[in-house]
Amino acid sequence: MPPPPTGPEGPGQQYPHGYPGYPGAAMPQPPYPNGPGFGWGGMPQPPRDGMGVASLVLGIISVVIFCLWPVALITGALAVIFGAIARSRASKGLASNPGQALAGLICGAVGAALAAGLLVLLIVAPGNWPDSLYDDNGSPSLALSSLR
């Protein structure tokens, strides 16, 4: 194979970092990528997803244990509050789980509604039981005690 042809400048032109115009050529470089005084800003902050997770967990708990209506009302209300806060953070870009927060908000509302419905049923229903279940003193009748 023959040697490469010599350029118009003549033989012997040597470039310390490669050919001119190509990457690696000796060109002036700034000392810092973003100019002097600007360095790396550090790691970005991880998203804060704790409120969405708490909302979903509390919402699921309130739906599952709605028969324990005082606890279900409290956990349902907390799930709705945490879900609203988490949705707000997600819309601002501070959290990355808006769907999880929405699910917690919905589960919390459903659990609180079930618990409130059970509370209303417990308040209204005892006066509406059939009279045959109770005797005149308000204690269970003989028909119920014979079933035991």
C-alpha positions in Angstrom: 0.0 0.0 0.0 1.5 3.4 -0.9 1.9 6.1 1.7 -0.7 8.8 2.0 -0.2 11.8 -0.3 1.4 14.9 1.2 -0.7 18.0 1.6 0.1 21.4 0.1 1.7 22.5 3.3 4.3 19.9 2.8 5.4 16.9 4.8 6.1 17.1 8.4 3.0 19.0 9.7 2.1 17.3 12.9 -0.9 18.1 15.1 -0.6 17.0 18.7 -4.3 16.0 19.1 -5.4 14.9 15.7 -6.3 16.5 12.5 -7.7 20.1 12.4 -11.4 20.4 12.3 -12.0 16.9 13.8 -12.9 15.9 17.3 -9.7 15.7 19.3 -8.1 18.5 17.4 -6.2 21.1 19.5 -8.9 23.7 19.9 -9.2 26.1 22.8 -11.5 24.6 25.5 -13.1 26.4 28.4 -11.8 25.2 31.8 -15.4 24.3 32.9 -18.2 22.9 30.8 -20.6 25.7 31.8 -18.0 28.4 32.2 -16.0 29.4 35.2 -17.7 29.1 38.6 -20.5 26.8 37.4 -20.0 23.2 38.5 -22.1 20.2 38.9 -25.3 21.1 40.9 -25.5 17.7 42.7 -28.0 14.9 42.7 -31.6 15.8 41.9 -34.0 15.3 44.8 -36.0 12.0 44.6 -39.7 12.4 44.3 -41.6 12.6 47.6 -44.2 9.8 47.2 -45.0 9.1 50.8 -48.3 10.9 51.0 -49.7 9.0 48.0 -48.6 5.6 49.5 -50.1 6.6 52.9 -53.3 7.7 51.2 -53.7 4.4 49.4 -52.9 2.3 52.5 -55.3 4.2 54.7 -58.0 4.1 52.0 -57.7 0.3 51.6 -57.8 -0.1 55.4 -60.9 2.0 55.7 -62.7 0.0 53.0 -61.7 -3.4 54.5 -62.6 -2.6 58.1 -65.7 -0.4 57.5 -67.6 -2.5 60.1 -65.4 -0.9 62.7 -67.0 2.4 61.8 -65.1 4.8 64.1 -61.7 3.5 62.9 -63.0 3.4 59.3 -64.2 7.0 59.5 -60.9 8.3 60.8 -58.8 6.3 58.3 -61.1 7.3 55.4 -60.9 11.0 56.3 -57.1 10.8 56.6 -56.9 9.0 53.2 -58.9 11.7 51.6 -56.7 14.4 53.1 -53.4 12.7 52.2 -54.7 11.9 48.7 -55.6 15.5 48.1 -52.2 16.7 49.3 -50.4 14.0 47.2 -52.4 15.0 44.1 -51.4 18.6 44.6 -47.7 17.6 44.9 -47.9 15.5 41.8 -49.4 18.3 39.8 -46.5 20.5 40.9 -44.0 17.9 39.8 -42.8 17.1 43.4 -44.2 13.6 43.4 -44.5 10.9 40.7 -47.5 9.0 41.7 -50.7 10.9 41.0 -52.6 7.7 40.2 -51.8 6.1 43.5 -52.9 9.3 45.3 -56.2 9.3 43.3 -56.8 5.6 44.2 -56.2 6.4 47.9 -58.5 9.3 47.7 -61.3 7.2 46.2 -60.8 4.3 48.5 -60.8 6.6 51.5 -64.0 8.3 50.4 -65.7 4.9 49.8 -64.5 3.5 53.1 -65.8 6.6 55.0 -69.1 6.5 53.1 -69.5 2.8 54.0 -68.7 3.5 57.7 -71.1 6.5 57.8 -73.8 4.3 56.2 -73.3 1.6 58.8 -73.5 4.3 61.5 -76.8 5.6 60.1 -78.1 2.0 59.9 -77.1 1.3 63.5 -78.8 4.5 64.7 -82.1 4.1 62.7 -82.5 0.3 62.5 -82.9 -0.8 66.2 -86.3 1.0 66.5 -87.5 -0.8 63.3 -87.0 -4.4 64.3 -90.1 -6.6 64.3 -91.9 -6.7 67.6 -91.9 -10.5 67.6 -88.2 -10.6 68.3 -88.6 -8.9 71.6 -90.9 -9.4 74.5 -92.5 -6.5 76.5 -89.3 -6.0 78.6 -87.1 -5.4 75.5 -85.2 -8.7 76.0 -85.2 -11.3 73.3 -88.3 -13.4 73.1 -88.5 -17.1 73.9 -88.5 -17.9 70.2 -84.9 -16.5 69.9 -83.7 -18.1 73.1 -84.9 -21.5 72.0 -82.7 -21.2 68.9 -79.6 -21.3 71.0 
